């Protein structure tokens, strides 16, 4: 009976790995460990490994992967913007979203008390399990394969990761630059509208210390301000 349960569990772990597209994983034991909560291990008198150590490792790997990715792909972002972006990507909410998309709770081995208390849907356990899986992947496949697969996981919940609009948040860039160099904040002023009501174009300009540094237009006020900020940013940079 115990052998059958072990085989069923192994098949379930393989099912998750296939769902993730990790078909070439080698050390199945690592992924089983990543999906085993301490409450389950304790019920087995400590004979099994649980995922807390892998979670610790996965947390560090995740931060390094995201830091490297953002540094390479967003060269115009200052340090503060990179830190905020990284924080949004590696926060518990993002990890929980990944876990929910994977139905990860269905694959967790929990102690009876933890399971009956709703552990399979508890956000903290789900986030920890995602980090533990990353730790297992890193140990099993090395950093390069881990890197690409972590980014793919994050894209499940961060669909804008490669969108031009996100890359080019010129208002934020301009504000951080102007505040650090001039000690003031850019001021945006709408200068008019054009076109018919169904296809109206808005026009804006950005002023720094009362001087116009950029003019822009767009289908709404936000786009017009971004366009004006882009012109000012490109002029300054």
Helices and strands as residue ranges (DSSP letters): H 2-20, H 28-34, H 38-43, H 52-73, H 79-90, H 92-101, G 104-107, H 112-116, G 119-121, H 123-141, H 143-155, H 164-167, H 170-182, E 187-194, G 197-199, E 201-208, E 211-218, H 221-236
